[in-house]
Every structure is written in structure tokens, then in C-alpha cells.
């Protein structure tokens, strides 16, 4: 779901999400145990503007370069010394059976995940009641509601995978929805954050996502994403 556009084709719905995998990113490095342990000037490779901006915001002494390829290619480039470290989604590594490469897990406080990271969705035609019935049996409602909240935030900001936007909604220990959202400039010099807490229901959670998006959009100004 991480890169699924917020605007679906006409006649298509997303009624089902499978149970969500771990949303966290991981730090992978052969010489340091964490981002904080990297020496000034160290090169971190990442193709994600979301990760790049958050790294530079918290660790401005580091250098971040664009780092493309599938997981195997990126790990090979890391081993060959093209970069000193890289970040990847823990969910992807788990599904590939490659968690042995993880140096450490990054908390969501240190690296806020992408919208709907770790979630798998199943779409169907809006007029296919039979299929909708099948999907209802597979749906994990807690995940669906969290993803709906995050995607409402993203849609309000009119964002995509090419903009540094992050957001995470989850059920807290009291049963409420806790949401945190973030937008950033690619160089990490400007980061705006907000949070919401409310009832764990579809209406309330979508409303929280929309409201959080409107707040950050207003605080950022119309030219924030013009680069």
C-alpha cells in the first residue's frame, strides 16, 4: 500500500487490508551500530526523499545520496563500499527472508514511516458484491482504519512518493487512535510535524488525517513542495 495512489480508478475500491507488518525502517551498516554512531561526512544511500530529509534533519553532518536498485542490488553496493550505510523497510526484508542484514531497527520517533508502510491492500470492482464478501473475510479492520487515516492525511496534502511526507496511525494502549504526521524539505532544513488522538473509528480517523493534513498545509504555505 505504500506507493498506491490516493486516487483510485473509477469503479475501483480498496475494501481490504491484511494484518500489518512491522512499520519501522532499519539501519544497515557494516561499521556502525546506528545513525548516531556514523562519523561526520559518512555517506548514507537512500532513494527515499522521506528518509533523506529525516536523516539530514537529525544528523546534518551526514551526506545522503540517491541510492537505487532492488534490495539485493542495494546490499551489494553497500558491501562494495559505494556508501557507508543505507536504510530499508523492515517489512520488505522480513518478507524476503533477509533480516540477517539488519544492523538495528529505527524507532518511529527517529524515522517516521511512509504512509501505509508494511500494509498490503486488496482492491476490487465497486460493483462486485461477491468479491467484496470474500474480501471482508480477509480484512483486518484495525489495519484498514489505520491505513485510511494515513491515506486521508496524504490525500489532503496532495502528496506522492516523490514528496517527503510521513505518517503513522496506530491503536494505543487505551484503545484510541494515535496519529503523527510530518512533511519536510528534501534537504532536511525544514520539518513540520503534528499529531492527533481520537476514537478508533473510520469516521474519526479519516477526519483526523484530513485535519492534520490541512494544518501542515497551512503552516507550510503554498510553495513548500515547489522544488
C-alpha positions as CSV (number, residue, x, y, z in Angstrom):
1,X,0.0,0.0,0.0
2,X,3.0,2.3,0.5
3,X,3.1,3.5,-3.1
4,X,-0.6,3.1,-4.0
5,X,-2.0,6.4,-5.3
6,X,-4.7,8.0,-3.2
7,X,-6.9,8.4,-6.3
8,X,-8.2,5.1,-7.5
9,X,-9.5,4.4,-11.0
10,X,-13.2,4.9,-11.3
11,X,-15.1,1.8,-10.3
12,X,-12.3,0.5,-8.0
13,X,-12.4,0.3,-4.2
14,X,-9.9,-0.8,-1.5
15,X,-12.1,-2.7,1.0
16,X,-9.5,-5.0,2.4
17,X,-6.2,-4.8,4.2
18,X,-4.2,-7.8,5.5
19,X,-2.7,-7.6,9.0
20,X,0.0,-5.0,9.0
21,X,3.7,-6.0,9.2
22,X,6.2,-4.0,11.3
23,X,6.2,-0.4,10.0
24,X,9.7,0.5,11.1
25,X,12.7,1.2,8.9
26,X,16.1,-0.5,9.5
27,X,19.6,0.8,9.6
28,X,22.2,-1.3,7.7
29,X,25.9,-0.7,8.1
30,X,29.0,-2.8,8.4
31,X,30.9,-0.3,10.5
32,X,28.5,1.5,12.8
33,X,25.7,0.4,15.1
34,X,23.3,3.3,14.4
35,X,22.9,6.6,12.5
36,X,24.2,8.4,15.6
37,X,27.4,6.4,15.5
38,X,28.3,7.3,11.9
39,X,31.2,9.7,11.6
40,X,30.7,13.2,10.1
41,X,30.8,13.1,6.4
42,X,29.7,9.5,6.2
43,X,27.6,8.7,3.1
44,X,24.1,7.2,3.6
45,X,22.4,5.8,0.4
46,X,18.6,6.1,0.0
47,X,16.2,6.7,-2.8
48,X,13.5,7.9,-0.5
49,X,13.1,11.6,0.0
50,X,11.2,10.8,3.2
51,X,14.3,9.0,4.7
52,X,16.8,11.5,3.2
53,X,15.1,14.5,4.7
54,X,14.7,13.0,8.2
55,X,18.3,11.8,8.2
56,X,19.6,15.3,7.3
57,X,17.3,16.9,9.8
58,X,18.6,14.9,12.7
59,X,22.1,14.3,11.5
60,X,23.1,17.3,9.3
61,X,26.8,16.2,9.4
62,X,26.0,13.2,7.3
63,X,25.9,13.1,3.5
64,X,22.9,11.5,1.8
65,X,23.0,10.3,-1.9
66,X,20.4,8.8,-4.2
67,X,20.7,5.0,-4.0
68,X,18.6,2.9,-6.4
69,X,18.1,-0.7,-7.2
70,X,16.2,-3.7,-5.7
71,X,17.2,-4.8,-2.2
72,X,19.8,-7.2,-3.4
73,X,21.4,-4.5,-5.6
74,X,21.5,-2.0,-2.7
75,X,23.1,-4.5,-0.3
76,X,25.7,-5.4,-2.9
77,X,26.5,-1.7,-3.5
78,X,26.8,-1.2,0.3
79,X,29.2,-4.2,0.5
80,X,31.3,-2.8,-2.3
81,X,31.6,0.5,-0.4
82,X,29.6,2.8,-2.6
83,X,28.0,4.1,0.6
84,X,28.7,3.6,4.3
85,X,25.1,2.8,5.3
86,X,21.6,2.5,4.0
87,X,18.0,2.3,5.3
88,X,15.3,-0.1,4.2
89,X,11.8,-1.1,5.3
90,X,11.9,-3.9,7.8
91,X,8.6,-5.3,6.4
92,X,10.3,-5.9,3.0
93,X,13.3,-7.6,4.5
94,X,11.1,-9.9,6.6
95,X,9.1,-10.9,3.6
96,X,12.3,-11.6,1.6
97,X,13.8,-13.6,4.5
98,X,16.7,-11.2,4.7
99,X,16.6,-9.8,8.2
100,X,20.1,-11.1,8.9
101,X,21.3,-7.9,7.2
102,X,19.7,-5.6,9.8
103,X,22.1,-3.6,12.0
104,X,19.4,-2.0,14.1
105,X,15.7,-1.1,14.0
106,X,14.8,2.6,13.9
107,X,12.0,3.7,16.2
108,X,9.1,5.6,14.7
109,X,10.3,8.6,16.7
110,X,13.7,8.6,14.9
111,X,12.3,7.7,11.5
112,X,8.6,8.2,10.9
113,X,7.5,5.6,8.3
114,X,5.9,6.2,4.9
115,X,2.1,6.3,4.6
116,X,0.7,2.7,4.8
117,X,4.2,1.2,5.1
118,X,4.0,-2.5,5.9
119,X,0.4,-2.8,4.8
120,X,-1.0,-5.0,1.9
121,X,-4.3,-4.0,0.4
122,X,-6.6,-5.8,-2.0
123,X,-8.7,-3.9,-4.5
124,X,-11.8,-5.0,-6.3
125,X,-14.5,-3.5,-8.5
126,X,-17.0,-1.4,-6.7
127,X,-20.0,-3.3,-8.1
128,X,-18.6,-6.8,-7.4
129,X,-20.6,-7.7,-4.2
130,X,-19.5,-11.4,-4.4
131,X,-15.8,-10.4,-4.3
132,X,-16.4,-7.8,-1.6
133,X,-17.9,-10.6,0.5
134,X,-14.8,-12.8,0.1
135,X,-12.5,-9.8,0.9
136,X,-14.5,-9.0,4.0
137,X,-13.5,-12.4,5.4
138,X,-9.8,-11.5,4.9
139,X,-9.9,-7.9,6.0
140,X,-8.0,-6.8,9.2
141,X,-10.1,-3.9,10.3
142,X,-7.5,-2.3,12.7
143,X,-5.1,-2.1,9.8
144,X,-7.7,-0.8,7.3
145,X,-8.7,2.0,9.6
146,X,-5.0,3.0,10.3
147,X,-4.3,3.0,6.6
148,X,-7.4,5.0,5.9
149,X,-6.3,7.7,8.4
150,X,-2.8,7.9,6.9
151,X,-4.0,8.0,3.3
152,X,-6.5,10.8,4.2
153,X,-3.5,12.7,5.5
154,X,-1.6,12.1,2.3
155,X,-4.5,12.9,0.0
156,X,-5.2,16.2,1.8
157,X,-1.5,17.2,1.3
158,X,-1.8,16.0,-2.4
159,X,1.4,14.1,-1.8
160,X,3.0,11.2,-3.5
161,X,6.2,9.0,-3.2
162,X,8.1,12.0,-4.7
163,X,7.4,14.2,-1.7
164,X,8.9,14.0,1.8
165,X,5.7,13.0,3.7
166,X,5.5,10.6,6.6
167,X,2.6,9.4,8.8
168,X,1.7,6.7,11.2
169,X,-1.6,5.8,12.9
170,X,-1.9,3.0,15.4
171,X,-4.1,1.9,18.3
172,X,-2.6,3.0,21.6
173,X,-2.7,1.2,24.9
174,X,-6.0,2.9,25.8
175,X,-7.7,1.8,22.6
176,X,-7.5,5.2,20.9
177,X,-6.1,6.1,17.6
178,X,-2.8,7.9,17.9
179,X,-1.6,9.6,14.7
180,X,1.6,11.5,13.9
181,X,2.3,13.2,10.6
182,X,5.3,15.0,9.1
183,X,6.3,17.0,6.0
184,X,9.8,18.1,5.2
185,X,12.0,19.9,2.7
186,X,14.3,17.4,0.8
187,X,17.4,18.9,2.4
188,X,16.0,18.4,5.9
189,X,16.3,22.1,6.8
190,X,12.6,22.4,7.4
191,X,10.4,19.8,9.1
192,X,6.9,20.3,10.2
193,X,5.1,17.8,12.4
194,X,1.7,17.4,14.0
195,X,-0.2,14.7,15.9
196,X,-3.8,13.7,16.7
197,X,-5.6,11.4,19.1
198,X,-9.1,10.2,18.9
199,X,-11.6,7.4,18.7
200,X,-10.6,4.3,16.7
201,X,-13.4,4.5,14.2
202,X,-13.4,5.1,10.5
203,X,-15.1,8.5,10.5
204,X,-13.0,9.8,13.4
205,X,-9.7,8.5,11.9
206,X,-10.3,9.9,8.4
207,X,-11.3,13.2,10.0
208,X,-8.0,13.2,12.0
209,X,-5.9,12.5,8.9
210,X,-7.7,15.3,6.9
211,X,-7.4,17.8,9.8
212,X,-3.7,17.0,10.3
213,X,-3.1,17.4,6.6
214,X,-4.9,20.8,6.5
215,X,-2.9,22.0,9.4
216,X,0.5,21.2,7.9
217,X,-0.5,22.5,4.5
218,X,-1.5,25.8,6.1
219,X,1.7,26.0,8.2
220,X,3.9,25.2,5.2
221,X,2.5,27.6,2.7
222,X,1.7,27.1,-1.0
223,X,5.3,27.0,-2.1
224,X,6.6,24.3,0.3
225,X,6.6,21.5,-2.2
226,X,7.9,23.6,-5.2
227,X,11.4,22.3,-5.8
